[in-house]
Amino acid sequence: MDTYEKPFPTGAVLAGLALSLFMAALDATIVSTAMPRIAGSLNSFDHYTWPFTTYLLTCTLATLLCGACSARFGHKRVFACGITVFAVASACCALSSSLDVLSAWRAVQGIGGGLVEAGVFIAMAELFEPRVRGKYMGILSSMYGLASVAGPLAGGLIADLAGWHWIFLINLPLSVVALVLVVRFLPGKQAHASRSFDVSGAVCATGVVVPLTLAFSLTGSAFSWWSAPFFGLLGLAGVMVLVLALVERNREHAIVPVSFFRRAQMNGAIALGFCAQFVLLVGVMFVPRFVQEGLGLSSTASALATIPLTLALVVGSTLAGRVFGANGRMRSISRIGFVVLGAGALLLCLVTRTTGTVQLACSSAVLGFGIGANMPMTNIAAQTAVEPRDMGKATSLSLFFRGLGGTVGSAACGAVAGASFVDNALPVFALCIAAAAVGVAMSWTLPRHIERRGAPQGTPNRADGPTRACEAVQPAEGAN
C-alpha cells in the first residue's frame, strides 16, 4: 500500500515547513528583549515571568502529545490546526490589556507552537526516507539557530520602533503564508493511522510535564535549586512517571510507549538531543552576558555576539545533513559533532575579562558547529529506532527531551555562574564538556550506517517497502 499516490512539490512543502518552524521558534525568543517595555506598557511587573513560563509549559506539553494526535487525526490536519491556533493566539496576545491576559494567551500560543514544531519533523518522517530526510532535516534544524539570533534582535527593534503589539501581529502574515503552503502542497494521507486516542495517557503525561517544566523554568526566579518547592516538583514528576509507566505499559496506542525505553538507539537519541540543546542554551545565555559584563559593550553588541555561534550552527546542521545523505554514517557524524562541541566548550572555558572579541567569536563558532552537526541526527536516530507506525510518537518524545535539555541548561547556567557570571566561565563550560563526553559515549547506540533506498526526492515512501526501521539501518552492537 502506498503512503502517497503521486509525487509532491518538494520545494513548496519544505518552504511551508521551514517557515512554520522558524515562526514558532522565533516566538520563543522574540519576547525576551521586549518584556520590559511590555510590562511597562501594561503597568505590571508582578508576574513578569509568566508570559515565558506559560508558553514554555504548554509548548512542551503539546510537543509531547503531537505524535499521538498526528497518529489519530493525521499529521496534516494537526499541523494546520497548530498554525491556526498559533495565529489566533498571536492576535489575541497583541490585543491583551494586562499581563495576566497576555500570559493566558501565551499559553494558548504555546499549544500552537508545540504542535507546529513537532509537526514539522513528523511530516518529514512521513514524507522522506531517512537518507533523503537527512539533507532536509539539516536545513530545517538550522531554523532554531536563526531564530535564536533573530528573535532578540527583532524583539527589541520592533518594540522600540513600532510598538510591542507588532511582535505578535507579525506572526499573522507569516502564519497565512505557511498555512496556504501546508494546506495546498503537504500530502495528507498517512500509512499508519490510529483509531483511538489515549486520554488517560495524555492526563498522566500532563502530570509529568507540568511539575518537571515548572521545576526547572522557575528555578532561580521563584525559588532556589536547594529548596522544598524544587524537590517537591521533582518528586511529583517522579511519582507521575511511575503512574504513566503503569498506565501505558500494555496499551496498544500509548501516548508514550514504554517499549521505546527498552531500545538502546531510542535512549541514545534522547540523550544526544538533550545534551546538544543543553549546550546550546548555555552558549546562548553566556556569550551575550559576557559581552556586556566582561567586555563592557552595549546590549545590541551582546545580541550580535551570538551570530558566530548561530551561523556556525546553521553551517554544521546543513553540512551534517548533506554528508549523512551522501554516506549514511550516522554514528560517525554524531561522534565527530560532539568532539567538536567539546573542543568549543574547552576553548570557552579559557574566556576571561581580557578575552578579545575575535577569540570569543571563534570559540563560540566551534561550539555552534558541533551543536548544529548533531541536530538533524537526533531526530533521524529516534525515528529509525522504532517501527514506521510509531515515528510520530518517537519524534515527539525526542523533541520533548531536547526541549527539556534547553530548559535545564539555562537553569544550570544561571545556578553555576551566579552573580560573578564572567569569572565563572570555567565551571559553566565544564558542564558543556561533560555533556559532550556523554554525547560521545552515547553515540555508540546509533546505527553505523543507514542504507539509501531508490526513491528520488519528492517521491513517496512506501509503507510495505523497505522503509521499516529494521531494514533501514544496520543497528549498533547491543542495541535492541
Salt bridges, closest charged atoms under 4 A:
ASP2 OD1 - ARG462 NH1 2.26
GLU5 OE2 - LYS189 NZ 2.80
ASP27 OD2 - ARG106 NH1 2.81
ASP100 OD1 - HIS47 ND1 2.83
GLU129 OE1 - ARG453 NH2 3.59
ASP160 OD1 - ARG37 NH2 2.78
ASP198 OD1 - ARG251 NH1 2.58
GLU252 OE2 - HIS253 NE2 3.91
GLU293 OE2 - ARG289 NE 2.63
ASP390 OD2 - ARG389 NE 3.98
ASP423 OD1 - ARG353 NE 3.34
GLU451 OE2 - HIS449 ND1 3.39
GLU471 OE2 - ARG468 NH1 3.99
GLU477 OE1 - ARG331 NH2 3.33
GLU477 OE2 - ARG448 NH2 2.70
